[in-house]
Amino acid sequence: MDLRLLGPVRAWRDEAELPLGSARRMAVLAVLALHAGHAVSRQQLVTALWGDDPPASAIGNVYTYVSTLRRVLEPARDRWSAGQLLTSGGGSYCLHIRKEDVDVFRFEALREESRRHRAANDRLAELAALEVALGLWHGDALSGLPGPYAEAQRLRLAELRLATAERHAAVLIELDRHDQAVGTLHTLVEAYPLQENLHGMLMAALQATGRQAEALRVHDDLSKMLLEETGTEPSAPLRAIRDQILTVSTRDQQPAARPSSTSDPVALVGRDAELDLLRRAVADVAAGNGGSIRVEGAPGLGKSALLTVALRTRTPRGCRTGWGAGDELARRMPLGVLLECMESAMSGDAPPDVVRQLFMVAADAIDGPHPRIVEQAVDLVRQAATAAPLILVADDLQRADVTTLRVWSALHELTRELPLLLVAATRPGAPELAGVPASLIVTLAPLAMGPAGALARAVATGPRDRQALHRLLTDAGGNPYYLRLLAAGGRETLAPELIAAVNAHLAAFGEGARQLLRACAFLGDNCTLAEVAAVTGRAAAELARAVAPVRTAGVLTADEETLTFRHHIVARVLHESTPMALRVLLHRSFAEKIAEQDGAADKVLDQLQAGPVPLDAAVTRWLTRFVERLAGRTPRAAIDMLRRIRTDFSLDEPTRLRLTACLARLRYGQGDNAVADAGWVVARTSDVDLEAEMQWIIACSLGRHNDHAAAADVARAALSSRAYPEPWLGRFRLLIGRLRPHLPGPPTVPHLSRSELFGDYAPATR
């Protein structure tokens, strides 16, 4: 037999290809082949093909598939005689073929052979074994086969293929076959565009061939893609490769220049305490003492960078360190994250049996985290930690598969007796980790102003004044990732990379939570749950459930009374990235709903101005009603709105007169020059009291702006007309008294009568 599963499923017997038939029939053959020599029950086959919801005809279908396969595999067999290749008994089936007849087992055997050559430091033999192993592939494993078992095996084998291809490229680089490595890595990068290790190797190979500019483009292209797809930035090791290439280029072009550092000097600014804690834990495990640490923090606070600097750069001799990361792919693959950790930890001269057995356990875990599966996985990790101190690092552990989480919980107990250190980076409050213990939880807080300022100055593209720096720090709210993007791009306009990063970070929350956050962004800082309920029409209890995970994750502050963004840039992105037309509609809708609920007038005004919402009769009626209240609470905002009303909307004359008089009073009260607005009212009003008030505002405004002579002219005209009520005339007399020391000519004689004081003076027209 020659059975090929590493691509479209095909089979040969005695050099003749067999007609395998339908996809489900081939899926049955694949399950039996991957359990070659071992019995597989009908129920296992049903679960492998249909999962937990099989059709009523599933058992009968399996019987039919097996019967047809028997005829295909052994066409010369009599229908009623017992089969030799595919046998049955006790409700189970067994495919009697050698493991070397199945390409999957040949591939795994070649991987083990390459490991042995690596341990013997025979790079040429290792390269030959890897090339033969990769040559067995003809497409995606189990291509086109249905069912959860085939999907799980596809994921497992794809991970093995990637690891093998990555090692193949690494050996090419070690053997100085850089041109060949570049070609191989270009193909791999196209197939796996988000794998940072491949990009880093490609950059190194390109640099070795003198193609530094192309190597830097690889980094820039990946950086852009990561922001668009995941909202993250390249890891610290990849940035270090970029910096090293830049250093070499700079040294080649400017021999006298001092070379820059090959690592990011501000990658962990403000994280000294956390770094020391992790390094002490590494020293403890090297001394035989285990531990379990969880690093929690909102996206962008530097969890991954902290783990990289603390655990990749100073691992004590004799310790094995394995790295894994949770994502959507890993979540669907049983033991995916644990396998990734263990395979990287057990590379080099480590015994290969542990990883191979763990892969077999993962294949059996398709039906879920059965206690037996967990026990087997824990026992294998125990063997590895007994042989040498073991450090397992899992980034985004909350996105790992449920079996890995069960095993991680069980491994926590082992850390008390073995040199085993578990380190996980997670989002705070992740419900997936509710039952996963840790000896120590390290919570990364936003950077304080001092470290944040140092980071901003280090990464800024140009000089910034103190005010600009303060605005930038306020927007970022201590988030190093947002701070880097803001400092590099400027605050005035939001860079696409920043918008993509914020949206990616918020994608983890449900639609209801994201709608709540958008409403908070439109209402402004310190809004309340009741205000959000008023403008969205959602019940307060429903909103309280939606806000809980958002607050736990650090998007909103912990203040229970208000809803305030911890990082103001998140609110800016939610607001400014909304299309203008929709933005105006939302602000108008929010203003109406706040007004209908008799909400604070200044809150309504905030919504009208934020759009800016077009002014109409309804807005004008509301403003006319509440202008006095607004004048007392938010005079500047009221002035802006009154000026818009006068210029943007055609009002009836009485309303325009009243609002313009209010505008004159407000501007005078705020120290502005109110002459034009008050003069406009004087020229049109028939109300003597209002005219006197406006004349008094004109005179006072002129005097305040040092036009004392003009102010005195207005006051004298008002006194000589004797048309205004006495209280206003008294005010004008007092004003004249205050103006006298500033007027030109000889001082006024105090004993002169009023008629003698004014004489025949005829004031200018009003």
C-alpha positions in Angstrom: 0.0 0.0 0.0 1.0 3.6 -0.6 -1.5 5.9 1.2 -1.0 9.7 0.7 -2.8 12.1 3.1 -0.5 15.1 2.7 -2.6 16.7 0.0 -5.6 15.2 -1.8 -6.2 11.8 -0.4 -5.0 9.1 -2.8 -4.0 5.4 -2.5 -2.1 2.9 -4.5 -1.8 -0.9 -4.2 0.8 -2.8 -6.3 1.4 0.5 -8.2 -2.2 0.8 -9.3 -4.2 3.8 -8.0 -7.4 2.9 -6.2 -10.8 4.7 -6.8 -11.6 5.9 -3.3 -14.9 7.5 -4.1 -16.8 10.1 -2.0 -15.2 12.6 0.4 -16.8 10.9 3.5 -15.6 7.5 2.4 -12.1 8.9 2.1 -12.5 10.5 5.5 -13.2 7.1 7.0 -10.1 5.7 5.3 -8.0 8.7 6.7 -9.2 8.0 10.2 -8.3 4.3 10.0 -5.0 5.1 8.3 -3.9 7.5 11.0 -4.8 4.7 13.5 -3.0 2.1 11.5 -2.9 -1.3 13.2 -5.3 -0.1 16.0 -9.0 -0.6 16.3 -11.4 2.3 15.8 -15.0 2.0 17.0 -18.0 2.9 14.9 -18.9 5.6 17.4 -15.4 7.1 17.0 -15.9 7.2 13.2 -19.3 8.8 13.6 -17.8 11.5 15.8 -14.9 12.0 13.5 -17.2 12.6 10.5 -20.1 14.5 12.1 -19.1 15.7 15.5 -21.6 15.9 18.3 -24.7 16.2 16.0 -24.7 13.2 13.7 -27.6 12.3 11.5 -29.9 9.4 12.4 -28.4 7.4 9.5 -24.8 7.9 10.7 -24.1 4.3 11.8 -25.6 2.8 8.7 -23.6 5.2 6.5 -20.4 4.2 8.3 -21.2 0.5 7.6 -21.7 1.3 3.9 -18.5 3.3 3.7 -16.5 0.5 5.3 -18.0 -2.2 3.1 -17.2 -0.2 -0.1 -13.7 0.5 1.1 -13.2 -3.3 1.6 -14.1 -3.9 -2.0 -11.8 -1.2 -3.2 -8.8 -2.2 -1.1 -9.2 -6.0 -1.8 -11.1 -6.3 -5.1 -10.2 -10.0 -5.4 -11.7 -10.9 -2.0 -14.9 -12.9 -2.0 -17.8 -11.0 -0.6 -18.4 -13.4 2.2 -14.8 -14.1 3.2 -13.0 -12.2 5.9 -10.8 -9.3 4.8 -7.1 -9.1 5.3 -6.5 -5.3 5.0 -9.6 -3.9 6.6 -11.1 -6.1 9.4 -13.9 -5.7 11.8 -14.9 -7.1 15.2 -16.7 -6.0 18.3 -18.1 -2.9 16.7 -14.7 -1.7 15.6 -12.6 -1.6 12.5 -8.8 -1.9 11.9 -6.7 -1.1 8.9 -3.8 -3.5 8.8 -1.0 -1.5 7.0 2.5 -0.5 8.0 3.1 3.0 9.2 5.7 3.5 6.5 2.9 2.9 4.0 1.3 6.2 5.1 3.0 9.5 4.1 2.0 11.2 7.4 4.0 8.7 9.4 6.9 8.9 6.9 6.9 12.7 7.3 7.0 12.5 11.1 9.8 9.9 10.9 11.9 12.2 8.7 11.3 15.0 11.2 12.7 12.8 13.9 15.6 11.8 11.7 16.4 15.5 11.2 16.4 16.1 14.9 18.9 13.3 15.4 21.2 14.8 12.8 20.8 18.2 14.5 21.8 16.8 17.8 24.8 15.3 16.1 25.6 18.7 14.6 25.4 17.2 11.1 23.7 20.1 9.2 24.0 18.6 5.7 22.3 15.3 6.8 19.6 17.4 8.6 19.0 19.4 5.5 18.6 16.3 3.4 16.1 14.8 5.8 14.1 18.0 5.9 14.0 18.3 2.1 12.7 14.8 1.7 10.1 15.4 4.4 8.8 18.6 2.7 8.8 16.8 -0.7 6.1 14.5 0.6 3.6 17.4 0.6 1.2 18.0 -2.4 -1.2 20.6 -1.0 -3.2 20.9 2.2 -3.3 17.8 4.3 -6.5 15.7 3.9 -7.6 18.3 1.3 -11.4 18.4 0.9 -12.2 15.8 3.6 -15.2 16.8 5.8 -15.6 16.3 9.6 -14.0 17.7 12.8 -11.4 15.0 12.9 -10.0 15.9 9.5 -10.1 19.6 10.4 -8.1 19.0 13.6 -5.6 16.9 11.7 -5.3 19.5 9.0 -4.4 22.1 11.6 -1.9 19.8 13.4 -0.2 18.8 10.2 -0.1 22.4 8.9 1.7 23.4 12.1 4.2 20.6 11.6 4.7 21.5 8.0 5.3 25.2 8.9 7.8 24.2 11.7 9.6 21.9 9.3 9.8 24.5 6.5 11.0 27.1 9.0 13.8 24.8 10.2 14.7 24.0 6.6 15.2 27.7 5.9 17.2 28.1 9.1 19.6 25.3 8.1 20.1 27.0 4.7 21.1 30.2 6.5 23.4 28.3 8.9 25.1 26.7 5.9 25.5 30.2 4.3 23.2 29.3 1.4 21.6 32.7 1.6 20.4 33.0 -1.9 18.6 29.7 -1.7 17.2 30.6 1.7 15.8 33.9 0.2 13.9 32.0 -2.5 12.5 29.5 0.0 11.5 32.2 2.5 9.8 34.3 -0.1 7.6 31.3 -0.8 6.9 30.7 2.9 6.1 34.4 3.6 3.6 34.4 0.8 2.0 31.3 2.2 2.1 32.4 5.9 2.0 36.3 5.7 1.6 36.9 9.4 4.4 34.6 10.7 7.0 37.0 12.1 9.7 34.4 12.4 9.7 33.8 8.7 9.9 37.5 8.0 12.8 37.9 10.4 14.7 35.0 8.7 14.0 36.5 5.3 15.3 39.9 6.5 18.5 38.2 7.8 19.0 36.3 4.6 18.5 39.4 2.5 20.9 41.4 4.6 23.5 38.6 4.2 23.2 39.0 0.4 23.7 42.7 0.6 20.0 43.6 0.0 19.4 45.8 3.0 16.8 48.0 1.4 14.7 45.0 0.4 15.1 43.6 4.0 13.8 46.8 5.5 10.8 46.7 3.0 10.0 43.3 4.3 9.7 44.7 7.9 7.6 47.7 6.7 5.2 45.6 4.7 4.7 43.2 7.7 4.2 46.2 10.1 1.5 47.6 7.8 -0.2 44.2 7.5 -0.1 43.5 11.2 -1.8 46.8 11.9 -4.5 46.2 9.3 -5.1 42.5 10.3 -4.5 42.3 14.0 -4.0 45.9 15.3 -0.5 44.9 16.6 3.1 45.9 15.8 6.1 43.7 15.0 7.6 42.0 18.0 10.7 43.2 19.8 13.0 40.6 18.2 11.9 41.6 14.7 12.4 45.3 15.5 15.9 44.3 16.7 16.7 42.8 13.4 15.5 46.0 11.6 17.6 48.1 14.0 20.6 46.0 13.3 20.2 46.3 9.5 19.8 50.1 9.9 22.9 50.2 12.1 25.0 48.4 9.5 23.6 50.6 6.7 24.4 53.8 8.6 27.9 52.6 9.5 28.6 51.7 5.8 27.4 55.1 4.6 28.9 57.2 7.5 32.0 55.4 8.8 32.6 58.1 11.5 29.1 58.0 13.0 28.6 56.3 16.3 26.6 53.0 15.7 23.2 52.9 17.3 21.9 50.2 19.6 20.7 47.0 18.1 17.8 46.8 20.5 14.9 49.1 21.2 16.1 51.3 24.1 12.6 52.3 25.1 10.8 49.1 24.5 10.1 48.7 28.3 10.3 52.2 29.7 8.6 52.3 33.1 8.5 48.4 33.5 11.6 47.9 35.6 9.8 46.3 38.6 7.9 43.8 36.4 11.1 43.0 34.5 13.0 42.3 37.7 10.2 40.1 39.0 10.2 37.9 35.9 14.0 37.5 35.9 13.9 36.5 39.5 11.3 33.8 38.7 13.6 32.5 35.9 16.5 32.4 38.3 14.3 30.5 40.8 13.3 27.8 38.3 17.0 27.4 37.3 17.6 26.7 41.0 14.9 24.1 41.1 11.9 26.1 42.3 8.8 26.4 40.0 6.1 29.0 39.8 3.1 30.2 37.9 2.8 33.9 36.8 0.1 35.6 34.9 0.8 39.1 33.3 -2.4 40.9 32.7 -2.9 44.2 30.9 -5.1 45.9 28.3 -3.9 45.7 24.6 -1.0 47.9 23.9 0.4 48.1 27.5 3.5 46.0 26.5 2.8 42.4 27.8 4.5 40.7 24.9 7.5 43.1 24.9 7.9 42.4 28.7 7.9 38.7 28.2 10.3 38.9 25.3 12.9 41.0 27.1 12.6 39.1 30.4 12.6 35.6 29.1 14.2 35.5 25.7 17.4 37.3 26.4 18.7 35.9 29.7 17.7 32.2 30.0 20.1 30.4 32.3 22.1 27.6 30.9 20.3 24.2 31.2 16.8 25.7 31.2 14.5 24.9 28.3 12.0 27.7 27.2 9.0 27.1 25.1 6.8 29.8 23.5 3.3 29.6 22.3 0.5 32.1 21.5 -3.3 31.8 21.5 -5.3 32.9 18.4 -8.3 31.8 16.5 -6.4 29.0 14.8 -5.0 27.7 18.1 -8.4 27.9 19.7 -9.7 25.3 17.2 -6.8 22.9 17.6 -6.8 20.6 20.7 -3.7 21.3 22.8 -2.5 23.8 20.1 -0.8 26.3 22.4 0.7 23.7 24.6 2.1 21.8 21.6 3.6 25.0 20.3 5.3 25.6 23.7 6.6 22.1 24.0 7.9 21.8 20.5 9.9 24.9 20.8 11.1 24.0 24.3 12.2 20.5 23.2 14.1 21.5 20.1 17.8 20.9 19.7 19.2 17.9 21.5 16.1 17.2 23.7 14.5 13.7 23.5 11.9 13.8 20.7 9.5 11.3 22.3 7.7 13.8 24.5 6.6 16.0 21.6 5.7 13.0 19.4 3.6 11.5 22.2 2.0 14.9 22.9 0.9 15.1 19.3 -0.7 11.7 19.6 -2.6 12.9 22.7 -3.8 16.0 20.8 -5.2 13.8 18.1 -7.2 11.9 20.6 -8.4 15.1 22.2 -10.8 15.9 19.3 -13.8 14.9 21.4 -12.9 17.4 24.1 -10.8 17.7 27.3 -11.4 14.3 28.7 -9.7 13.9 32.1 -7.6 11.1 30.6 -6.3 13.4 27.9 -5.4 16.0 30.5 -3.6 13.5 32.7 -1.6 12.2 29.7 -0.5 15.7 28.7 0.4 16.6 32.2 2.5 13.5 32.6 4.4 14.3 29.4 5.2 17.8 30.7 6.2 16.3 34.0 8.8 14.1 32.2 10.3 17.1 30.4 10.5 19.2 33.6 12.0 16.3 35.5 14.8 16.1 32.9 15.6 19.8 32.9 14.2 23.1 34.3 11.3 24.0 32.0 9.8 27.4 31.2 6.5 27.5 29.3 5.4 31.0 28.0 1.9 31.5 26.5 0.9 34.8 25.0 -2.8 35.6 24.8 -3.6 32.5 26.9 -7.3 33.5 27.0 -7.4 32.6 23.3 -6.0 29.0 23.7 -8.2 26.0 23.2 -10.1 24.6 26.2 -7.9 21.5 26.5 -4.7 23.6 26.8 -6.5 25.6 29.5 -7.4 22.5 31.5 -3.8 21.2 31.2 -2.4 24.6 32.2 -4.6 24.5 35.3 -3.3 21.0 36.2 0.3 22.0 35.5 -0.1 24.8 38.1 0.0 22.1 40.8 3.2 20.6 39.4 5.0 24.0 39.8 5.1 23.3 43.6 7.2 20.2 43.2 9.1 20.5 39.9 11.4 23.2 38.3 8.5 24.3 36.1 7.7 28.0 35.4 4.4 28.9 33.7 4.2 32.4 32.4 1.1 33.6 30.6 0.1 37.0 29.2 -3.6 37.7 29.1 -6.2 40.4 29.0 -7.6 41.3 32.4 -10.9 39.7 33.4 -10.9 37.2 30.6 -13.9 34.8 31.4 -12.0 31.9 29.7 -9.5 32.0 32.5 -11.9 32.1 35.4 -10.9 28.6 36.6 -7.2 28.8 35.6 -5.0 29.5 38.7 -1.8 31.4 39.0 0.6 31.8 42.0 1.1 35.5 41.1 -0.8 37.9 38.9 1.1 40.9 37.6 -1.1 43.7 36.4 0.4 46.2 33.9 -0.9 49.7 34.6 -0.8 52.6 32.1 2.5 54.4 32.1 2.8 57.4 34.5 3.4 60.8 33.0 7.2 60.7 33.5 7.9 57.4 31.7 5.3 58.2 29.1 6.9 61.5 28.4 10.3 59.9 28.0 8.9 57.4 25.6 7.1 60.1 23.5 10.3 62.1 23.3 12.3 59.1 22.3 10.1 58.0 19.4 8.7 61.4 18.2 9.5 62.3 14.6 10.3 65.9 15.4 10.5 68.4 18.3 7.3 69.1 20.2 6.5 72.0 22.5 5.3 71.4 26.0 1.6 71.9 25.3 1.7 69.6 22.3 3.4 66.9 24.3 0.9 67.3 27.1 -2.0 66.8 24.6 -0.3 63.8 23.2 0.2 62.2 26.6 -3.4 63.0 27.6 -4.7 61.3 24.4 -2.6 58.1 24.9 -3.5 57.8 28.6 -0.3 55.9 29.4 -0.8 53.2 26.7 2.7 52.7 25.1 1.4 51.4 21.8 -1.0 54.3 21.3 1.7 56.7 22.4 4.2 55.4 19.8 1.7 55.8 17.0 0.7 59.3 18.2 4.2 60.4 18.6 5.3 59.1 15.3 2.3 60.5 13.4 1.2 63.6 15.2 -2.0 64.4 17.1 -3.9 66.6 14.6 -5.0 63.8 12.3 -5.6 60.2 13.1 -3.3 57.9 11.2 -4.9 54.9 9.6 -2.6 52.6 11.6 -3.9 54.1 14.8 -7.5 53.7 13.8 -6.9 50.1 12.8 -5.1 49.4 16.1 -8.0 50.8 18.2 -10.6 49.0 16.2 -8.7 45.7 16.5 -8.4 46.1 20.3 -12.2 46.7 20.5 -13.0 43.8 18.3 -12.8 41.4 21.2 -16.0 42.9 22.7 -19.5 42.1 21.5 -21.5 44.5 19.3 -23.6 45.7 22.3 -20.4 46.7 24.1 -19.0 48.5 21.1 -22.3 50.4 20.6 -22.1 51.5 24.2 -18.5 52.7 23.8 -19.5 54.7 20.7 -22.3 56.4 22.6 -19.9 57.3 25.4 -17.5 58.8 22.8 -20.3 60.9 21.4 -21.6 62.0 24.8 -18.1 63.0 26.0 -16.1 62.3 29.2 -17.9 61.6 32.4 -21.2 60.7 30.9 -23.4 58.4 33.0 -25.1 55.1 32.4 -28.5 56.9 32.6 -27.5 59.3 29.9 -26.4 56.4 27.6 -29.7 54.7 28.3 -31.5 57.9 27.4 -29.8 58.3 24.0 -29.7 54.7 23.0 -33.1 53.5 24.2 -31.5 50.5 25.9 -32.4 49.4 29.4 -29.9 50.4 32.1 -29.6 46.8 33.3 -28.7 45.7 29.8 -26.1 48.5 29.6 -24.7 47.5 33.0 -24.0 44.0 31.7 -22.4 45.3 28.5 -20.1 47.8 30.4 -18.8 45.2 32.9 -16.3 43.5 30.6 -15.3 46.8 29.0 -14.4 48.3 32.4 -12.7 45.1 33.5 -10.5 45.1 30.4 -9.4 48.7 31.1 -11.0 50.5 28.3 -13.1 52.5 30.7 -11.8 53.7 34.1 -13.0 52.0 37.3 -15.1 55.0 38.4 -18.6 53.4 39.0 -20.4 56.8 38.8 -19.3 57.8 35.3 -18.2 56.2 32.0 -14.8 57.7 31.2 -12.3 56.4 28.7 -8.9 55.4 30.2 -7.2 56.3 26.9 -8.8 59.4 25.4 -7.6 58.4 21.9 -10.1 55.5 21.9 -12.9 58.0 22.2 -11.4 60.2 19.4 -11.1 57.2 17.1 -14.7 56.1 17.7 -15.9 59.7 17.1 -13.7 60.9 14.3 -13.7 57.7 12.3 -17.5 57.8 12.0 -18.5 59.3 8.7 -19.4 62.9 9.0 -23.0 62.5 7.8 -23.7 59.8 10.4 -21.8 61.8 13.0 -24.2 64.8 12.5 -27.3 62.5 12.6 -26.2 60.9 15.9 -25.4 64.2 17.6 -28.8 65.6 16.5 -30.6 62.5 17.7 -28.7 62.6 21.1 -29.5 66.3 21.6 -33.2 65.6 21.0 -33.3 62.7 23.3 -31.5 64.5 26.1 -33.8 67.4 25.8 -36.9 65.1 25.8 -35.7 63.6 29.1 -35.3 67.1 30.6 -31.5 66.5 30.7 -29.0 69.2 31.5 -29.1 72.1 29.0 -25.3 72.2 28.6 -25.4 68.5 27.6 -27.8 69.3 24.8 -25.7 72.2 23.8 -22.6 70.0 23.7 -24.3 67.7 21.2 -25.5 70.6 19.0 -22.0 72.0 18.7 -20.1 68.7 18.4 -21.7 67.8 15.0 -22.0 70.6 14.1 -25.7 70.0 13.9 -27.6 72.2 11.3 -29.8 74.8 13.1 -33.5 74.8 12.5 -36.7 76.1 14.1 -36.7 73.3 16.8 -33.1 74.1 17.8 -33.9 77.8 17.9 -37.0 77.3 20.1 -34.9 75.2 22.5 -32.1 77.7 22.7 -34.6 80.6 23.2 -36.0 78.7 26.2 -32.7 77.8 27.8 -30.4 80.5 26.8 -30.4 82.2 30.3 -29.6 78.9 32.0 -26.8 78.2 29.5 -25.4 81.7 30.0 -24.9 80.9 33.7 -23.3 77.5 33.2 -21.4 77.5 29.9 -21.2 81.1 28.7 -18.6 80.5 26.0 -20.5 77.6 24.5 -23.7 79.7 24.6 -21.9 82.6 22.8 -20.7 80.3 20.0 -24.2 78.9 19.5 -25.9 82.3 19.5 -23.4 83.5 16.9 -24.3 80.5 14.7 -28.0 81.1 15.2 -27.6 84.7 14.0 -25.7 83.7 10.8 -27.0 80.2 10.0 -30.7 80.5 10.3 -33.4 82.9 9.2 -35.2 84.0 12.5 -38.3 86.1 13.0 -37.4 89.6 14.1 -38.5 89.4 17.8 -36.5 86.2 18.3 -33.5 87.5 16.6 -33.6 90.7 18.7 -33.9 88.8 21.9 -31.1 86.3 21.1 -28.8 89.1 19.9 -29.4 91.0 23.1 -28.4 87.9 25.0 -25.3 87.6 22.9 -24.3 91.2 23.7 -24.8 90.6 27.4 -22.8 87.3 27.3 -19.9 88.8 25.3 -19.7 91.8 27.6 -19.8 89.5 30.6 -16.9 87.5 29.1 -14.8 90.6 28.5 -15.3 90.6 24.7 -16.1 93.7 22.6 -19.9 93.7 22.5 -20.3 97.0 20.6 -21.5 95.6 17.3 -24.1 93.2 18.8 -25.4 95.8 21.2 -25.5 98.5 18.5 -27.5 96.1 16.2 -30.1 95.8 19.0 -30.2 99.6 19.6 -30.9 100.3 16.0 -33.9 98.0 15.9 -35.6 97.8 19.3 -38.5 99.9 20.5 -38.1 98.9 24.1 -36.6 101.8 26.0 -35.3 99.7 28.8 -33.6 97.3 26.4 -32.2 100.3 24.4 -30.7 101.8 27.5 -29.1 98.5 28.6 -27.5 98.1 25.1 -26.2 101.7 25.2 -24.7 101.1 28.6 -23.0 97.9 27.3 -21.7 99.9 24.3 -20.2 102.6 26.5 -18.7 100.1 28.9 -17.2 98.0 26.1 -15.6 101.1 24.6 -14.2 102.1 28.0 -12.9 98.6 28.7 -11.0 98.7 25.4 -9.5 102.2 26.3 -11.6 104.2 23.8 -12.6 106.5 26.7 -13.6 109.5 24.5 -16.1 107.4 22.5 -17.4 105.8 25.7 -18.0 109.3 27.2 -19.8 110.4 24.0 -22.2 107.5 24.3 -22.8 108.2 28.0 -23.3 112.0 27.4 -25.8 111.3 24.6 -27.8 109.0 26.9 -27.9 111.6 29.6 -28.8 114.5 27.3 -31.7 112.5 25.7 -33.4 112.0 29.1 -35.4 109.2 27.3 -34.2 106.4 29.5 -35.5 105.3 32.9 -33.8 106.9 35.9 -32.0 103.8 37.0 -30.1 103.7 33.7 -29.4 107.4 33.8 -27.8 106.9 37.2 -25.5 104.2 35.8 -24.5 106.6 33.0 -23.6 109.3 35.5 -21.4 106.9 37.4 -19.8 105.9 34.2 -19.0 109.5 33.3 -17.4 109.8 36.7 -15.1 106.8 36.1 -14.2 108.1 32.7 -13.2 111.7 33.7 -9.6 111.0 34.6 -9.0 109.4 31.2 -10.5 112.1 29.1 -8.4 114.7 27.2 -8.5 118.5 28.1 -8.6 120.2 31.5 -10.2 118.4 34.4 -13.9 118.9 34.9 -14.8 121.5 37.6 -16.8 119.7 40.3 -19.0 122.7 41.3 -20.4 123.3 37.8 -24.1 122.5 37.3 -25.3 119.8 35.0 -26.4 122.3 32.3 -23.1 124.1 32.6 -21.3 120.8 32.5 -22.9 119.7 29.2 -23.4 123.2 27.7 -24.6 123.2 24.1 -23.1 119.7 23.5 -25.1 117.8 21.0 -24.2 114.1 21.1 -23.7 112.1 17.9 -26.6 110.0 16.8 -27.0 106.7 18.3 
